[in-house]
Amino acid sequence: MSIFDVDINKLLEKVAEEMKKIEAIKKPDWATFVKTGPGKERPPVDPNWWYMRSASMLRKIFLKGPIGVSKLRNNYQTKKNRGHKPEKVYPASGKLTRTILQQLEKAGFIKFEEKDVHKGRVITAKGKSFMQKLCKDIK
């Protein structure tokens, strides 16, 4: 089984559970009060949202190669309800995205790399083996 063959939701739940055990990836104190972007009205209700977002970002980096903060912010963008005016799309929080990327780098799952004109985070061998090991456990 590879990352392309398994159910995404099951994979992300499994990766998030394993990330809780990693010392480098911890939910900051301010994360319980912060919104995930300007398009949101309230903070997330799920207490494990930090680990789910980390798992999702790790998967996106695995799939899309060198990817930067801006593209990841756009990946998690939301529409803002502006009353009777038309909705506008806003990217996700940059601080949140950068903090998660820094934690994943500290854990050794990703690294910064420049390939030709593209620059951004890419997955390391440790990150690939981590994801593939968890894919084999999912049926």
Biotite code that builds the C-alpha atoms (Angstrom):
import biotite.structure as struc

atoms = struc.array([
    struc.Atom([0.000, 0.000, 0.000], chain_id="A", res_id=1, res_name="MET", atom_name="CA", element="C"),
    struc.Atom([1.205, 3.464, -0.846], chain_id="A", res_id=2, res_name="SER", atom_name="CA", element="C"),
    struc.Atom([-0.001, 6.928, 0.078], chain_id="A", res_id=3, res_name="ILE", atom_name="CA", element="C"),
    struc.Atom([-2.062, 7.007, -3.129], chain_id="A", res_id=4, res_name="PHE", atom_name="CA", element="C"),
    struc.Atom([-3.959, 3.788, -2.369], chain_id="A", res_id=5, res_name="ASP", atom_name="CA", element="C"),
    struc.Atom([-5.239, 4.384, 1.167], chain_id="A", res_id=6, res_name="VAL", atom_name="CA", element="C"),
    struc.Atom([-8.236, 6.401, 2.364], chain_id="A", res_id=7, res_name="ASP", atom_name="CA", element="C"),
    struc.Atom([-7.076, 9.967, 3.058], chain_id="A", res_id=8, res_name="ILE", atom_name="CA", element="C"),
    struc.Atom([-9.148, 10.450, 6.220], chain_id="A", res_id=9, res_name="ASN", atom_name="CA", element="C"),
    struc.Atom([-7.914, 7.231, 7.804], chain_id="A", res_id=10, res_name="LYS", atom_name="CA", element="C"),
    struc.Atom([-4.328, 8.096, 6.901], chain_id="A", res_id=11, res_name="LEU", atom_name="CA", element="C"),
    struc.Atom([-4.540, 11.601, 8.374], chain_id="A", res_id=12, res_name="LEU", atom_name="CA", element="C"),
    struc.Atom([-6.091, 10.296, 11.604], chain_id="A", res_id=13, res_name="GLU", atom_name="CA", element="C"),
    struc.Atom([-3.337, 7.689, 11.939], chain_id="A", res_id=14, res_name="LYS", atom_name="CA", element="C"),
    struc.Atom([-0.563, 10.216, 11.207], chain_id="A", res_id=15, res_name="VAL", atom_name="CA", element="C"),
    struc.Atom([-2.066, 12.720, 13.664], chain_id="A", res_id=16, res_name="ALA", atom_name="CA", element="C"),
    struc.Atom([-2.128, 10.058, 16.420], chain_id="A", res_id=17, res_name="GLU", atom_name="CA", element="C"),
    struc.Atom([1.529, 9.222, 15.761], chain_id="A", res_id=18, res_name="GLU", atom_name="CA", element="C"),
    struc.Atom([2.497, 12.906, 15.711], chain_id="A", res_id=19, res_name="MET", atom_name="CA", element="C"),
    struc.Atom([1.188, 13.324, 19.261], chain_id="A", res_id=20, res_name="LYS", atom_name="CA", element="C"),
    struc.Atom([4.001, 11.003, 20.379], chain_id="A", res_id=21, res_name="LYS", atom_name="CA", element="C"),
    struc.Atom([6.729, 13.082, 18.676], chain_id="A", res_id=22, res_name="ILE", atom_name="CA", element="C"),
    struc.Atom([8.412, 15.528, 21.011], chain_id="A", res_id=23, res_name="GLU", atom_name="CA", element="C"),
    struc.Atom([9.202, 18.175, 18.369], chain_id="A", res_id=24, res_name="ALA", atom_name="CA", element="C"),
    struc.Atom([5.552, 18.552, 17.335], chain_id="A", res_id=25, res_name="ILE", atom_name="CA", element="C"),
    struc.Atom([3.573, 20.159, 20.138], chain_id="A", res_id=26, res_name="LYS", atom_name="CA", element="C"),
    struc.Atom([0.492, 22.343, 20.109], chain_id="A", res_id=27, res_name="LYS", atom_name="CA", element="C"),
    struc.Atom([1.499, 25.833, 21.364], chain_id="A", res_id=28, res_name="PRO", atom_name="CA", element="C"),
    struc.Atom([-0.383, 27.448, 24.232], chain_id="A", res_id=29, res_name="ASP", atom_name="CA", element="C"),
    struc.Atom([-1.822, 30.152, 21.986], chain_id="A", res_id=30, res_name="TRP", atom_name="CA", element="C"),
    struc.Atom([-3.292, 27.550, 19.579], chain_id="A", res_id=31, res_name="ALA", atom_name="CA", element="C"),
    struc.Atom([-6.392, 27.004, 21.747], chain_id="A", res_id=32, res_name="THR", atom_name="CA", element="C"),
    struc.Atom([-7.489, 30.636, 21.271], chain_id="A", res_id=33, res_name="PHE", atom_name="CA", element="C"),
    struc.Atom([-6.454, 31.383, 17.693], chain_id="A", res_id=34, res_name="VAL", atom_name="CA", element="C"),
    struc.Atom([-8.591, 31.195, 14.546], chain_id="A", res_id=35, res_name="LYS", atom_name="CA", element="C"),
    struc.Atom([-7.189, 29.239, 11.604], chain_id="A", res_id=36, res_name="THR", atom_name="CA", element="C"),
    struc.Atom([-7.683, 32.188, 9.259], chain_id="A", res_id=37, res_name="GLY", atom_name="CA", element="C"),
    struc.Atom([-9.414, 35.544, 8.775], chain_id="A", res_id=38, res_name="PRO", atom_name="CA", element="C"),
    struc.Atom([-12.347, 33.818, 7.072], chain_id="A", res_id=39, res_name="GLY", atom_name="CA", element="C"),
    struc.Atom([-13.254, 31.962, 10.261], chain_id="A", res_id=40, res_name="LYS", atom_name="CA", element="C"),
    struc.Atom([-15.354, 33.382, 13.078], chain_id="A", res_id=41, res_name="GLU", atom_name="CA", element="C"),
    struc.Atom([-14.270, 31.046, 15.900], chain_id="A", res_id=42, res_name="ARG", atom_name="CA", element="C"),
    struc.Atom([-11.333, 28.804, 16.821], chain_id="A", res_id=43, res_name="PRO", atom_name="CA", element="C"),
    struc.Atom([-11.548, 25.096, 15.945], chain_id="A", res_id=44, res_name="PRO", atom_name="CA", element="C"),
    struc.Atom([-13.670, 22.904, 18.222], chain_id="A", res_id=45, res_name="VAL", atom_name="CA", element="C"),
    struc.Atom([-11.625, 19.711, 17.776], chain_id="A", res_id=46, res_name="ASP", atom_name="CA", element="C"),
    struc.Atom([-8.869, 19.520, 20.433], chain_id="A", res_id=47, res_name="PRO", atom_name="CA", element="C"),
    struc.Atom([-6.610, 17.576, 18.011], chain_id="A", res_id=48, res_name="ASN", atom_name="CA", element="C"),
    struc.Atom([-6.855, 20.061, 15.155], chain_id="A", res_id=49, res_name="TRP", atom_name="CA", element="C"),
    struc.Atom([-3.158, 21.033, 15.396], chain_id="A", res_id=50, res_name="TRP", atom_name="CA", element="C"),
    struc.Atom([-2.022, 17.470, 14.731], chain_id="A", res_id=51, res_name="TYR", atom_name="CA", element="C"),
    struc.Atom([-4.571, 16.970, 11.944], chain_id="A", res_id=52, res_name="MET", atom_name="CA", element="C"),
    struc.Atom([-3.355, 20.135, 10.207], chain_id="A", res_id=53, res_name="ARG", atom_name="CA", element="C"),
    struc.Atom([0.266, 19.010, 10.669], chain_id="A", res_id=54, res_name="SER", atom_name="CA", element="C"),
    struc.Atom([-0.544, 15.614, 9.170], chain_id="A", res_id=55, res_name="ALA", atom_name="CA", element="C"),
    struc.Atom([-2.370, 17.247, 6.281], chain_id="A", res_id=56, res_name="SER", atom_name="CA", element="C"),
    struc.Atom([0.551, 19.581, 5.570], chain_id="A", res_id=57, res_name="MET", atom_name="CA", element="C"),
    struc.Atom([3.011, 16.691, 5.667], chain_id="A", res_id=58, res_name="LEU", atom_name="CA", element="C"),
    struc.Atom([0.853, 14.838, 3.125], chain_id="A", res_id=59, res_name="ARG", atom_name="CA", element="C"),
    struc.Atom([0.635, 17.906, 0.862], chain_id="A", res_id=60, res_name="LYS", atom_name="CA", element="C"),
    struc.Atom([4.415, 18.335, 0.963], chain_id="A", res_id=61, res_name="ILE", atom_name="CA", element="C"),
    struc.Atom([4.812, 14.615, 0.173], chain_id="A", res_id=62, res_name="PHE", atom_name="CA", element="C"),
    struc.Atom([2.566, 14.937, -2.895], chain_id="A", res_id=63, res_name="LEU", atom_name="CA", element="C"),
    struc.Atom([3.461, 18.349, -4.314], chain_id="A", res_id=64, res_name="LYS", atom_name="CA", element="C"),
    struc.Atom([7.245, 18.530, -3.945], chain_id="A", res_id=65, res_name="GLY", atom_name="CA", element="C"),
    struc.Atom([8.804, 21.896, -3.197], chain_id="A", res_id=66, res_name="PRO", atom_name="CA", element="C"),
    struc.Atom([5.889, 23.912, -1.830], chain_id="A", res_id=67, res_name="ILE", atom_name="CA", element="C"),
    struc.Atom([6.037, 27.180, 0.061], chain_id="A", res_id=68, res_name="GLY", atom_name="CA", element="C"),
    struc.Atom([4.061, 28.910, 2.772], chain_id="A", res_id=69, res_name="VAL", atom_name="CA", element="C"),
    struc.Atom([1.981, 30.920, 0.313], chain_id="A", res_id=70, res_name="SER", atom_name="CA", element="C"),
    struc.Atom([0.732, 27.850, -1.581], chain_id="A", res_id=71, res_name="LYS", atom_name="CA", element="C"),
    struc.Atom([-0.046, 26.055, 1.684], chain_id="A", res_id=72, res_name="LEU", atom_name="CA", element="C"),
    struc.Atom([-1.968, 29.078, 2.939], chain_id="A", res_id=73, res_name="ARG", atom_name="CA", element="C"),
    struc.Atom([-4.017, 29.053, -0.256], chain_id="A", res_id=74, res_name="ASN", atom_name="CA", element="C"),
    struc.Atom([-4.615, 25.326, 0.149], chain_id="A", res_id=75, res_name="ASN", atom_name="CA", element="C"),
    struc.Atom([-6.420, 25.964, 3.472], chain_id="A", res_id=76, res_name="TYR", atom_name="CA", element="C"),
    struc.Atom([-8.230, 29.145, 2.398], chain_id="A", res_id=77, res_name="GLN", atom_name="CA", element="C"),
    struc.Atom([-11.833, 29.863, 3.388], chain_id="A", res_id=78, res_name="THR", atom_name="CA", element="C"),
    struc.Atom([-14.640, 32.160, 2.320], chain_id="A", res_id=79, res_name="LYS", atom_name="CA", element="C"),
    struc.Atom([-15.521, 34.937, 4.738], chain_id="A", res_id=80, res_name="LYS", atom_name="CA", element="C"),
    struc.Atom([-19.160, 35.719, 5.435], chain_id="A", res_id=81, res_name="ASN", atom_name="CA", element="C"),
    struc.Atom([-19.419, 39.490, 4.997], chain_id="A", res_id=82, res_name="ARG", atom_name="CA", element="C"),
    struc.Atom([-23.132, 39.929, 5.629], chain_id="A", res_id=83, res_name="GLY", atom_name="CA", element="C"),
    struc.Atom([-25.088, 41.109, 2.604], chain_id="A", res_id=84, res_name="HIS", atom_name="CA", element="C"),
    struc.Atom([-21.904, 41.793, 0.626], chain_id="A", res_id=85, res_name="LYS", atom_name="CA", element="C"),
    struc.Atom([-20.477, 39.003, -1.568], chain_id="A", res_id=86, res_name="PRO", atom_name="CA", element="C"),
    struc.Atom([-18.148, 36.533, 0.084], chain_id="A", res_id=87, res_name="GLU", atom_name="CA", element="C"),
    struc.Atom([-14.397, 36.882, -0.387], chain_id="A", res_id=88, res_name="LYS", atom_name="CA", element="C"),
    struc.Atom([-11.763, 34.165, -0.192], chain_id="A", res_id=89, res_name="VAL", atom_name="CA", element="C"),
    struc.Atom([-9.022, 34.642, 2.393], chain_id="A", res_id=90, res_name="TYR", atom_name="CA", element="C"),
    struc.Atom([-5.895, 32.486, 2.822], chain_id="A", res_id=91, res_name="PRO", atom_name="CA", element="C"),
    struc.Atom([-5.252, 30.630, 6.070], chain_id="A", res_id=92, res_name="ALA", atom_name="CA", element="C"),
    struc.Atom([-3.132, 32.017, 8.896], chain_id="A", res_id=93, res_name="SER", atom_name="CA", element="C"),
    struc.Atom([0.531, 32.469, 7.975], chain_id="A", res_id=94, res_name="GLY", atom_name="CA", element="C"),
    struc.Atom([1.837, 32.240, 11.545], chain_id="A", res_id=95, res_name="LYS", atom_name="CA", element="C"),
    struc.Atom([0.071, 28.925, 12.027], chain_id="A", res_id=96, res_name="LEU", atom_name="CA", element="C"),
    struc.Atom([1.413, 27.553, 8.737], chain_id="A", res_id=97, res_name="THR", atom_name="CA", element="C"),
    struc.Atom([4.996, 28.655, 9.430], chain_id="A", res_id=98, res_name="ARG", atom_name="CA", element="C"),
    struc.Atom([4.933, 27.268, 12.980], chain_id="A", res_id=99, res_name="THR", atom_name="CA", element="C"),
    struc.Atom([3.768, 23.852, 11.800], chain_id="A", res_id=100, res_name="ILE", atom_name="CA", element="C"),
    struc.Atom([6.426, 23.816, 9.057], chain_id="A", res_id=101, res_name="LEU", atom_name="CA", element="C"),
    struc.Atom([9.118, 24.718, 11.604], chain_id="A", res_id=102, res_name="GLN", atom_name="CA", element="C"),
    struc.Atom([7.989, 21.898, 13.879], chain_id="A", res_id=103, res_name="GLN", atom_name="CA", element="C"),
    struc.Atom([8.010, 19.403, 11.001], chain_id="A", res_id=104, res_name="LEU", atom_name="CA", element="C"),
    struc.Atom([11.536, 20.559, 10.089], chain_id="A", res_id=105, res_name="GLU", atom_name="CA", element="C"),
    struc.Atom([12.654, 20.160, 13.686], chain_id="A", res_id=106, res_name="LYS", atom_name="CA", element="C"),
    struc.Atom([11.250, 16.608, 13.697], chain_id="A", res_id=107, res_name="ALA", atom_name="CA", element="C"),
    struc.Atom([13.262, 15.889, 10.530], chain_id="A", res_id=108, res_name="GLY", atom_name="CA", element="C"),
    struc.Atom([10.292, 15.130, 8.270], chain_id="A", res_id=109, res_name="PHE", atom_name="CA", element="C"),
    struc.Atom([10.805, 18.027, 5.832], chain_id="A", res_id=110, res_name="ILE", atom_name="CA", element="C"),
    struc.Atom([13.580, 20.364, 4.715], chain_id="A", res_id=111, res_name="LYS", atom_name="CA", element="C"),
    struc.Atom([13.923, 23.545, 2.660], chain_id="A", res_id=112, res_name="PHE", atom_name="CA", element="C"),
    struc.Atom([15.218, 23.025, -0.866], chain_id="A", res_id=113, res_name="GLU", atom_name="CA", element="C"),
    struc.Atom([15.556, 24.897, -4.147], chain_id="A", res_id=114, res_name="GLU", atom_name="CA", element="C"),
    struc.Atom([14.919, 23.009, -7.403], chain_id="A", res_id=115, res_name="LYS", atom_name="CA", element="C"),
    struc.Atom([15.501, 25.166, -10.483], chain_id="A", res_id=116, res_name="ASP", atom_name="CA", element="C"),
    struc.Atom([13.065, 28.079, -10.109], chain_id="A", res_id=117, res_name="VAL", atom_name="CA", element="C"),
    struc.Atom([10.969, 26.323, -7.448], chain_id="A", res_id=118, res_name="HIS", atom_name="CA", element="C"),
    struc.Atom([11.851, 26.679, -3.796], chain_id="A", res_id=119, res_name="LYS", atom_name="CA", element="C"),
    struc.Atom([10.096, 25.460, -0.692], chain_id="A", res_id=120, res_name="GLY", atom_name="CA", element="C"),
    struc.Atom([9.740, 22.510, 1.644], chain_id="A", res_id=121, res_name="ARG", atom_name="CA", element="C"),
    struc.Atom([10.289, 18.943, 0.431], chain_id="A", res_id=122, res_name="VAL", atom_name="CA", element="C"),
    struc.Atom([9.879, 15.696, 2.327], chain_id="A", res_id=123, res_name="ILE", atom_name="CA", element="C"),
    struc.Atom([12.962, 13.911, 3.624], chain_id="A", res_id=124, res_name="THR", atom_name="CA", element="C"),
    struc.Atom([13.665, 10.183, 3.611], chain_id="A", res_id=125, res_name="ALA", atom_name="CA", element="C"),
    struc.Atom([12.632, 10.035, 7.282], chain_id="A", res_id=126, res_name="LYS", atom_name="CA", element="C"),
    struc.Atom([9.303, 11.697, 6.443], chain_id="A", res_id=127, res_name="GLY", atom_name="CA", element="C"),
    struc.Atom([8.665, 9.351, 3.512], chain_id="A", res_id=128, res_name="LYS", atom_name="CA", element="C"),
    struc.Atom([9.342, 6.247, 5.568], chain_id="A", res_id=129, res_name="SER", atom_name="CA", element="C"),
    struc.Atom([7.135, 7.607, 8.391], chain_id="A", res_id=130, res_name="PHE", atom_name="CA", element="C"),
    struc.Atom([4.205, 8.094, 5.999], chain_id="A", res_id=131, res_name="MET", atom_name="CA", element="C"),
    struc.Atom([4.687, 4.793, 4.157], chain_id="A", res_id=132, res_name="GLN", atom_name="CA", element="C"),
    struc.Atom([4.998, 2.830, 7.401], chain_id="A", res_id=133, res_name="LYS", atom_name="CA", element="C"),
    struc.Atom([1.626, 4.219, 8.516], chain_id="A", res_id=134, res_name="LEU", atom_name="CA", element="C"),
    struc.Atom([0.084, 3.480, 5.102], chain_id="A", res_id=135, res_name="CYS", atom_name="CA", element="C"),
    struc.Atom([0.908, -0.197, 5.521], chain_id="A", res_id=136, res_name="LYS", atom_name="CA", element="C"),
    struc.Atom([-0.966, -0.315, 8.852], chain_id="A", res_id=137, res_name="ASP", atom_name="CA", element="C"),
    struc.Atom([-4.196, 0.976, 7.265], chain_id="A", res_id=138, res_name="ILE", atom_name="CA", element="C"),
    struc.Atom([-6.444, -1.566, 5.599], chain_id="A", res_id=139, res_name="LYS", atom_name="CA", element="C"),
])
